[in-house]
């Protein structure tokens, strides 16, 4: 009888541990998701092959913005185009789908920066450090954004 009681206590402790771990993990994921919600501006891109970081030119006068909403919708604001996408987050993995932008003709410099929005489709993971968001792609270009303050 003592053996059965001991085994039941061990099983209960294991169940409580698993429950606690899953709750702690969910609250961490929710906190991360809440930190991601908002408007992010594209600051720079990194060309991985050449190890070159290209800063967003202040002279353009218009920022490239990615707004992550709590309904998994992404609002995209380019230099002269805008659009939508969807996204999902799971731990440090992020996936963007259904990226669409309007197709107005943009001046080369502004349009070039706007074109980086299409790199979102190549993002399998991200790194969030305070107000800095790194979107790490499986292509040649990583994107670096900062939280947009109105």
N, C-alpha and C positions, 0 to 999 in steps of 0.2 A: 504494500500500500504506500509506503514511504517513497519507493522508487517511482510510482505513477505520479504522486504529488510533485516530486522533484522534476520529473519530465514535463508535467503541465506548467509548472512555474517557468521553466526554461523556455517552453514554447510561447508563453505569454510575454516574457521579456523580449524574445525575438520579434514577435508581432508588434509590440510597442516600439521597439527600435526601428523596425521598417516603417511604421506609421510616422514616427518622428522624422526620420530621414526624408520620406516623401514630402511631408509638410514643409520642412526646411528647404528642400530643393525647389518646390513650387513657389515659395515666397521669394527665393533668390531669383528665379526666372521672372516672376511678376515684377520685382523691383527693376531688373534689367530691362524688361519690356517697357515699363513706365519711363525709365531714363531715355529710352530710344524715341519715345513719342515726342514729336516736335519738328521744327524746321531746322534743317542742316544746310549749311552753305559749303559749296565745293571750294576748298582752299588751294589744293595742289594735287598733282598726279605724279606717280612714280613709274617711269619706264624701267621695268625690272632688268631687261637684258643689258641695257647700258648703265644701269644704276644712276639714272638722272631724275632729279625731282624738278618739276616745272610748276612754279607758283602761279596762281591765278592773277592776271594783271589788274591792278587797281584802276588802270586807265579805261577799262571797259565801261565802268559806270553802272553795270547791271550784274547782279550775282546769279550764279547757277544754284538753284535751291531744290532740295529733296525734303518733302514733308511726309514724315511717317505718322500715320494716324492710328488710333487704337482699334480701328475696324479693318486693319490689314490693307488699307488703301494707301497708295503713295501718290502724292501730288507732285508733279515735276514742273519746275519753272526754268526754262532755258534762257538764252540770250534774247531770242525773239520768238521762240516756240514754247508751247506748254504741253503737258500730257499727264497720263496716269499710268500706274502699274499696281500690282499687288505684291505683297511680301508676307513671308512667314519667318518666325524666329524660333529656334529650338537650341537651347544652351548657347554655344558660341557659333552656331550655324545660322546663316541667313540666306534666304532664297527670294529672288525677285522674279516675277513672271508677268506676262501680258503687258510689256512695256510698249506704250504708244505715244508718239509726239506728233503735233501738227507739223506740216511740212512747208512752212514759209521759207523763202530764201533769206539766209542770214549773211551778214558780212563775214568774211573768212575767219578772222580772229575770234569773234563771238561765237560763230557757228562751230568752230573747232572745239571750243570748250563745251558747248552744248552737246556735241557729239559724244562726249565722255559719259553722258547719261545712259547711252546704250551699253556701256560696260557693266551696268547693274546686273544684266542677265548672266554675267560670268562670276558673280559674287557667291562663293560657297560659305564664307566665314567673315567674321568681323571682330574688331577689337574696340571696346568702349573704355575710354580713360577720361573720366570727368566730362568735360565739354568737347572732347575730341573723339571722332568716330573714324576708324580706319576700315574701309571696305576692301577686303583682300580678295583679289580675283584669281581665277585659274587661267587668265590670259596674260598679256604682256604689261597691263597697266593696273596699278592699285590706286584707289581713290581716297583722299583724305579730306574730311569735312569737319567743321566746327559748328557748335550749336549757334543758331542765328538769334541774335538779340535784337529785338525791334527798336 
